[in-house]
Amino acid sequence: MNATLNRFINLREDLKNSLQFKLGIVTKLVFKKMNAQLVQEGIPVLAEQLPILMVVYFQEHAMTQQEIANLLQKDKAGIQRSVQTLYKDGFLKIESDVEDKRKNLVTLTASGKFVCERIQALVIAFDNQVMEHFSEEERNTLNGLLDRVAAVIDK
């Protein structure tokens, strides 16, 4: 019985130090902090919706919901829900594709563009707040390691 308990305790320690657990905690903390800042700034958008807005913002053409889902590597149903919410909130415009009526084209409204510009400033300020606690060498190392982790996983 004691050996089983020790294996369980060690497993928990291994999980606590796993990449998935550590990145999950950091992601949760980043989203929590970002959501608080968005509320403080009066921006009615969730941090989870930011990637959709920013992908559409940086594209030079209208995008289909499937293109957004593919680019963000998310399921289309989840993207559709977020797109509908952002549409209702007045940040996105949805129009039927003239060539294929089954597809919807997504673009930003004027208020969507304005919010994206404000969000960019918030993201940069947040990044600076966190990264000021690290030397330039540490920042470069962290970014390099995260890029390597992504490349290894994406193989």
NUVEXTOR-222063 format. One line per 3 residues: number of its first residue (from 1); their letters; for each residue x, y, z of N, C-alpha, C. Coordinates in pm, 1 decimal. Example, Ala and Ser with C-alpha at 12.3 -4.5 7.8 and 13.67 -1.06 7.14 Angstrom:
2
1 = as = 1319.0:-569.0:780.0:1230.0:-450.0:780.0:1320.0:-330.0:780.0  1285.0:-225.0:708.0:1367.0:-106.0:714.0:1290.0:3.0:787.0 $
***
This chain:
155
1 = mna = 82.7:-120.3:0.0:0.0:0.0:0.0:86.3:125.4:0.0  192.7:127.2:79.8:281.6:241.7:89.4:352.0:269.2:-44.1  393.3:164.2:-115.6:459.3:179.4:-245.3:363.3:241.8:-347.0 $
4 = tln = 238.2:200.8:-343.8:137.7:256.7:-434.5:117.8:405.6:-406.4  109.6:441.9:-280.8:94.1:582.6:-243.7:213.9:664.4:-288.9  335.3:610.6:-271.3:455.6:681.1:-315.8:456.6:701.6:-466.4 $
7 = rfi = 414.4:598.0:-542.6:406.9:613.1:-689.5:306.7:721.6:-726.0  193.2:724.6:-657.2:91.8:825.6:-683.7:145.2:965.3:-653.1  212.7:981.1:-541.2:269.4:1110.9:-503.2:373.4:1154.4:-606.4 $
10 = nlr = 458.9:1062.4:-649.7:560.2:1094.9:-751.1:495.6:1129.5:-884.1  389.4:1058.8:-919.3:318.6:1088.3:-1043.9:261.0:1229.2:-1038.3  201.3:1262.9:-926.6:147.3:1397.9:-911.7:257.3:1501.5:-927.9 $
13 = edl = 373.1:1478.2:-872.6:485.4:1571.5:-885.1:529.7:1581.7:-1030.9  534.0:1466.4:-1100.4:569.3:1466.9:-1242.4:467.9:1547.1:-1323.3  340.8:1529.1:-1292.9:237.2:1603.6:-1364.4:247.1:1752.4:-1336.4 $
16 = kns = 272.1:1785.9:-1211.4:283.0:1926.4:-1172.3:396.8:1996.1:-1246.8  500.6:1922.1:-1279.3:615.4:1978.2:-1350.3:611.9:1951.8:-1499.9  500.6:1899.3:-1549.5:490.2:1868.8:-1693.1:468.8:1996.1:-1774.5 $
19 = lqf = 508.1:1988.2:-1899.4:490.9:2099.9:-1992.3:343.7:2140.6:-2002.0  255.1:2041.4:-2014.6:112.7:2071.0:-2028.5:59.4:2146.9:-1907.9  98.5:2102.5:-1788.7:50.6:2165.7:-1666.6:105.2:2307.8:-1654.2 $
22 = klg = 234.5:2323.1:-1674.2:297.4:2455.8:-1660.8:240.4:2554.5:-1763.2  231.7:2512.3:-1889.1:177.5:2601.9:-1991.9:30.2:2631.0:-1966.7  -42.4:2530.9:-1917.7:-183.4:2551.4:-1885.2:-201.8:2656.8:-1777.8 $
25 = ivt = -120.6:2650.9:-1674.0:-128.7:2750.7:-1566.1:-95.2:2889.8:-1618.8  13.0:2898.9:-1696.1:52.7:3029.9:-1750.1:-57.2:3084.7:-1841.3  -112.5:3000.0:-1926.9:-219.1:3043.9:-2017.7:-339.9:3093.5:-1939.5 $
28 = klv = -379.7:3018.9:-1838.6:-494.7:3058.5:-1756.7:-469.6:3193.5:-1689.9  -350.2:3212.3:-1633.9:-316.5:3338.3:-1568.6:-313.6:3455.1:-1667.6  -258.1:3431.9:-1785.5:-252.0:3537.4:-1888.3:-393.2:3577.6:-1928.8 $
31 = fkk = -480.2:3479.3:-1954.2:-616.6:3510.3:-1996.7:-694.1:3581.0:-1885.5  -674.5:3538.4:-1760.9:-742.6:3601.5:-1647.9:-700.8:3748.2:-1636.2  -571.2:3772.2:-1644.3:-519.4:3909.2:-1633.8:-565.8:3994.0:-1752.7 $
34 = mna = -560.3:3936.6:-1871.6:-601.3:4010.0:-1991.4:-750.4:4042.4:-1986.5  -832.5:3946.6:-1942.3:-976.4:3972.6:-1930.3:-1003.1:4086.7:-1832.0  -930.1:4088.9:-1720.2:-946.1:4196.6:-1622.3:-908.8:4331.6:-1683.7 $
37 = qlv = -801.0:4333.7:-1762.0:-759.9:4459.0:-1826.0:-861.1:4504.1:-1931.5  -917.9:4408.7:-2005.3:-1019.4:4443.1:-2105.0:-1142.0:4504.7:-2037.3  -1184.5:4446.2:-1925.2:-1297.8:4500.3:-1849.5:-1264.4:4640.0:-1798.6 $
40 = qeg = -1143.5:4655.3:-1743.5:-1100.5:4784.6:-1689.8:-1100.7:4892.6:-1798.9  -1065.5:4853.4:-1920.2:-1062.2:4948.5:-2032.2:-1199.1:4966.9:-2098.6  -1298.8:4890.7:-2051.5:-1432.6:4901.8:-2108.7:-1445.9:4835.2:-2244.7 $
43 = ipv = -1362.4:4737.1:-2272.3:-1366.8:4665.2:-2400.6:-1444.2:4534.8:-2378.4  -1563.5:4523.2:-2436.1:-1648.2:4405.9:-2411.0:-1609.9:4284.2:-2495.3  -1485.6:4242.6:-2483.4:-1434.0:4127.7:-2557.8:-1359.4:4040.7:-2457.4 $
46 = lae = -1370.3:3909.3:-2474.1:-1295.5:3816.7:-2389.6:-1159.9:3788.4:-2453.5  -1060.1:3764.2:-2371.0:-926.2:3733.2:-2421.9:-930.9:3613.7:-2517.7  -1021.7:3519.5:-2492.1:-1036.0:3402.7:-2577.2:-1082.0:3439.6:-2719.3 $
49 = qlp = -1146.1:3555.9:-2734.2:-1194.3:3601.7:-2864.6:-1090.7:3684.9:-2940.2  -986.2:3727.9:-2870.0:-885.5:3814.6:-2932.2:-821.6:3754.2:-3056.0  -784.4:3625.2:-3053.9:-721.4:3571.2:-3175.3:-808.6:3585.4:-3299.8 $
52 = ilm = -938.9:3568.9:-3284.9:-1028.3:3583.0:-3400.5:-1024.3:3726.0:-3451.6  -1041.3:3821.0:-3361.5:-1037.4:3961.4:-3403.9:-905.0:3996.9:-3468.9  -795.0:3952.7:-3408.5:-664.5:3991.4:-3459.7:-633.2:3924.6:-3593.7 $
55 = vvy = -677.0:3800.8:-3612.6:-656.2:3733.9:-3741.6:-729.7:3810.5:-3851.3  -853.2:3847.8:-3824.2:-931.6:3922.5:-3923.8:-870.0:4061.2:-3944.8  -823.1:4123.0:-3836.8:-762.4:4256.5:-3844.1:-639.8:4258.4:-3934.8 $
58 = fqe = -555.8:4155.7:-3924.4:-430.9:4155.0:-3999.4:-442.9:4097.2:-4140.2  -560.3:4046.6:-4176.9:-579.2:3996.3:-4312.7:-615.0:4111.9:-4404.6  -571.6:4101.0:-4527.7:-599.9:4207.0:-4624.0:-730.0:4181.5:-4699.4 $
61 = ham = -792.4:4067.2:-4674.3:-916.7:4032.9:-4743.7:-1013.7:3969.2:-4644.2  -1139.8:3962.2:-4684.4:-1239.4:3895.5:-4601.0:-1202.9:3748.0:-4588.8  -1236.7:3690.7:-4475.3:-1203.6:3550.3:-4450.0:-1331.5:3471.5:-4424.3 $
64 = tqq = -1328.1:3344.2:-4461.9:-1439.3:3257.5:-4424.8:-1416.6:3211.3:-4280.8  -1523.3:3164.8:-4219.2:-1510.3:3113.2:-4083.4:-1420.5:2989.7:-4082.0  -1424.3:2911.7:-4188.3:-1338.1:2793.6:-4196.4:-1190.5:2834.3:-4205.9 $
67 = eia = -1161.1:2940.2:-4280.7:-1022.8:2988.8:-4289.0:-972.6:3035.9:-4152.0  -1059.4:3103.4:-4077.7:-1022.5:3148.2:-3943.2:-995.5:3027.5:-3855.0  -1084.6:2929.0:-3861.0:-1068.4:2806.8:-3780.8:-937.6:2735.6:-3815.9 $
70 = nll = -908.7:2724.3:-3945.4:-785.5:2657.3:-3988.4:-661.8:2732.1:-3940.0  -662.8:2862.0:-3955.4:-547.7:2943.2:-3916.9:-521.8:2935.2:-3765.7  -629.2:2934.6:-3688.1:-615.5:2930.2:-3542.7:-610.3:2787.6:-3488.3 $
73 = qkd = -625.4:2691.1:-3578.7:-626.7:2549.3:-3541.1:-732.2:2522.1:-3434.4  -851.2:2572.6:-3459.3:-966.3:2554.6:-3370.1:-1079.2:2490.6:-3450.5  -1175.6:2431.6:-3378.1:-1287.3:2371.0:-3449.2:-1381.4:2480.4:-3500.4 $
76 = kag = -1443.2:2452.0:-3615.3:-1526.5:2551.0:-3682.3:-1646.2:2592.2:-3597.1  -1703.9:2497.8:-3522.2:-1821.0:2529.7:-3439.7:-1786.3:2633.7:-3332.8  -1672.0:2618.0:-3269.0:-1629.5:2714.5:-3168.2:-1604.1:2851.6:-3228.5 $
79 = iqr = -1542.1:2852.1:-3345.6:-1517.2:2978.9:-3415.8:-1649.8:3044.4:-3453.0  -1744.6:2965.2:-3501.3:-1875.6:3020.1:-3539.9:-1944.8:3086.6:-3421.0  -1938.7:3024.2:-3303.0:-2001.5:3083.1:-3184.1:-1936.5:3217.4:-3150.3 $
82 = svq = -1804.9:3219.9:-3151.6:-1734.9:3344.9:-3120.0:-1760.5:3451.5:-3226.0  -1760.5:3411.1:-3351.6:-1787.8:3506.4:-3460.3:-1928.2:3565.4:-3444.0  -2025.4:3481.4:-3410.5:-2162.6:3530.5:-3390.2:-2168.5:3630.5:-3273.9 $
85 = tly = -2098.4:3600.1:-3165.6:-2095.5:3691.6:-3051.1:-2031.5:3824.4:-3090.3  -1919.8:3817.0:-3159.8:-1850.2:3939.4:-3202.3:-1932.5:4017.0:-3305.3  -2010.6:3947.5:-3385.3:-2102.9:4010.4:-3480.2:-2213.1:4084.9:-3404.1 $
88 = kdg = -2274.2:4017.1:-3306.0:-2381.1:4078.7:-3225.9:-2329.9:4200.1:-3149.3  -2203.4:4194.6:-3107.4:-2143.8:4306.1:-3034.2:-2098.7:4419.8:-3126.3  -2112.1:4398.6:-3257.6:-2082.2:4504.4:-3354.3:-1938.0:4514.0:-3398.0 $
91 = flk = -1857.1:4410.7:-3371.1:-1716.2:4416.1:-3407.4:-1685.7:4348.5:-3540.9  -1770.5:4255.6:-3580.5:-1751.1:4184.7:-3706.4:-1871.8:4202.9:-3796.9  -1844.8:4198.0:-3926.4:-1948.4:4199.9:-4028.3:-1945.1:4063.5:-4095.8 $
94 = ies = -2061.5:4003.4:-4116.4:-2071.1:3872.7:-4181.8:-2155.7:3889.6:-4306.5  -2099.9:3849.7:-4420.2:-2171.8:3858.4:-4546.9:-2159.9:3725.5:-4619.9  -2263.1:3691.9:-4696.2:-2257.5:3569.9:-4776.0:-2158.1:3588.5:-4889.2 $
97 = dve = -2083.9:3484.1:-4917.6:-1989.2:3484.1:-5029.1:-2070.0:3481.8:-5158.3  -2044.3:3576.7:-5248.1:-2120.5:3583.3:-5373.0:-2093.2:3462.5:-5462.4  -1973.4:3404.6:-5450.6:-1937.2:3288.8:-5532.5:-1989.5:3157.9:-5474.7 $
100 = dkr = -2003.4:3149.9:-5343.6:-2048.6:3027.6:-5277.4:-2135.5:3066.9:-5158.9  -2265.6:3062.1:-5178.2:-2361.3:3107.2:-5076.6:-2352.9:3027.0:-4946.6  -2287.7:2910.8:-4948.9:-2274.5:2830.2:-4827.5:-2169.9:2889.2:-4733.6 $
103 = knl = -2085.7:2977.7:-4785.0:-1978.3:3036.1:-4705.4:-2014.6:3177.1:-4661.1  -1969.3:3211.4:-4540.7:-1982.6:3347.4:-4490.0:-1844.9:3412.3:-4487.9  -1840.0:3535.5:-4531.6:-1715.7:3612.5:-4527.5:-1718.9:3706.2:-4406.8 $
106 = vtl = -1609.5:3709.1:-4334.6:-1600.7:3784.9:-4210.6:-1501.1:3898.3:-4228.8  -1543.4:4018.6:-4192.1:-1455.1:4136.0:-4191.9:-1482.2:4215.1:-4063.7  -1394.7:4308.1:-4034.7:-1412.5:4394.4:-3917.7:-1501.6:4512.3:-3952.1 $
109 = tas = -1578.9:4556.0:-3855.2:-1650.5:4682.3:-3867.3:-1554.1:4793.1:-3824.1  -1598.1:4916.2:-3836.7:-1514.4:5028.6:-3791.4:-1486.7:5018.0:-3641.8  -1587.6:4981.1:-3563.6:-1563.4:4966.7:-3419.4:-1474.7:4846.2:-3391.0 $
112 = gkf = -1481.0:4743.0:-3474.9:-1391.6:4628.8:-3461.2:-1246.8:4669.2:-3483.5  -1222.4:4752.9:-3584.1:-1086.6:4802.5:-3609.6:-1036.6:4887.3:-3493.0  -1123.7:4972.3:-3442.2:-1087.3:5057.3:-3329.0:-1050.8:4973.3:-3206.9 $
115 = vce = -1132.7:4872.2:-3178.0:-1107.2:4784.4:-3063.3:-977.0:4707.5:-3083.2  -949.7:4661.3:-3205.0:-825.4:4588.3:-3231.6:-703.3:4675.6:-3205.7  -712.0:4801.7:-3242.4:-599.8:4892.6:-3216.6:-580.0:4913.7:-3066.4 $
118 = riq = -688.3:4925.4:-2992.0:-678.1:4938.0:-2845.3:-623.5:4809.8:-2783.7  -668.7:4696.9:-2835.4:-622.9:4567.4:-2783.9:-473.5:4550.1:-2808.9  -427.3:4589.8:-2926.9:-284.1:4579.8:-2955.6:-202.7:4654.2:-2850.9 $
121 = alv = -246.0:4773.9:-2817.3:-175.1:4853.2:-2716.9:-176.6:4782.3:-2581.3  -290.8:4721.8:-2544.7:-299.7:4648.6:-2418.3:-208.1:4526.9:-2417.0  -205.2:4454.1:-2526.6:-121.8:4333.8:-2535.1:25.1:4370.7:-2522.4 $
124 = iaf = 66.4:4476.3:-2590.7:206.0:4520.1:-2584.1:240.1:4566.4:-2442.7  150.2:4640.7:-2380.0:174.4:4687.8:-2243.7:182.8:4570.0:-2146.1  93.3:4471.0:-2162.4:95.7:4352.8:-2076.0:226.1:4276.4:-2094.2 $
127 = dnq = 265.7:4258.8:-2218.7:390.4:4187.6:-2248.1:508.8:4260.7:-2183.6  510.3:4391.2:-2195.3:618.0:4470.7:-2134.5:618.2:4458.0:-1982.5  498.6:4457.1:-1920.3:488.2:4442.3:-1774.4:549.0:4310.4:-1728.5 $
130 = vme = 522.8:4205.0:-1801.6:574.9:4073.5:-1763.8:724.1:4065.7:-1794.6  762.2:4105.9:-1913.7:899.4:4086.6:-1959.9:1000.9:4179.8:-1894.9  953.1:4285.8:-1828.9:1049.0:4373.6:-1759.7:1116.4:4302.1:-1642.6 $
133 = hfs = 1062.6:4188.6:-1603.0:1120.7:4109.8:-1494.0:1227.8:4012.3:-1542.7  1254.6:4015.6:-1672.0:1352.2:3925.7:-1732.3:1456.2:4007.8:-1808.1  1578.6:3958.1:-1810.1:1682.6:4024.6:-1888.7:1654.4:3999.5:-2037.4 $
136 = eee = 1721.9:4074.8:-2121.8:1704.2:4055.6:-2266.2:1744.5:3913.9:-2306.0  1849.5:3864.3:-2245.7:1894.3:3727.3:-2274.1:1787.8:3626.3:-2232.6  1727.4:3647.1:-2116.0:1622.0:3556.4:-2069.2:1499.4:3562.0:-2160.2 $
139 = rnt = 1463.8:3682.1:-2204.9:1349.5:3695.8:-2297.7:1377.2:3621.8:-2427.4  1497.6:3639.4:-2481.2:1534.0:3570.2:-2604.8:1534.2:3419.0:-2585.7  1586.9:3373.8:-2472.2:1588.3:3230.2:-2442.5:1446.8:3176.7:-2431.8 $
142 = lng = 1360.3:3246.7:-2357.2:1221.4:3203.3:-2340.9:1151.0:3194.0:-2475.5  1163.7:3298.2:-2555.7:1099.6:3297.3:-2688.2:1154.5:3185.0:-2775.2  1284.1:3164.6:-2771.0:1344.8:3057.0:-2849.2:1297.0:2920.2:-2804.3 $
145 = lld = 1290.4:2900.5:-2672.4:1243.0:2771.9:-2619.7:1096.9:2747.6:-2655.7  1013.5:2849.3:-2644.2:873.2:2832.2:-2680.8:858.1:2801.9:-2829.8  937.9:2867.5:-2913.5:935.7:2838.0:-3057.2:977.5:2693.6:-3083.8 $
148 = rva = 1080.7:2647.8:-3012.3:1126.9:2508.8:-3029.0:1021.4:2409.4:-2983.5  957.8:2436.6:-2871.0:851.0:2348.4:-2822.6:740.5:2340.2:-2927.6  700.1:2453.4:-2981.9:594.7:2453.7:-3084.9:638.3:2373.4:-3206.7 $
151 = avi = 763.3:2390.1:-3249.9:813.1:2318.4:-3367.1:817.2:2168.8:-3342.7  860.1:2127.5:-3222.7:866.5:1984.8:-3190.5:727.1:1924.0:-3189.8  633.4:1992.5:-3129.4:496.2:1941.6:-3120.6:430.3:1939.0:-3257.5 $
154 = dk = 462.3:2034.0:-3342.1:396.7:2047.1:-3473.1:453.6:1953.0:-3579.4  555.9:1875.6:-3544.6:615.7:1783.8:-3642.8:518.5:1680.9:-3689.0 $
***
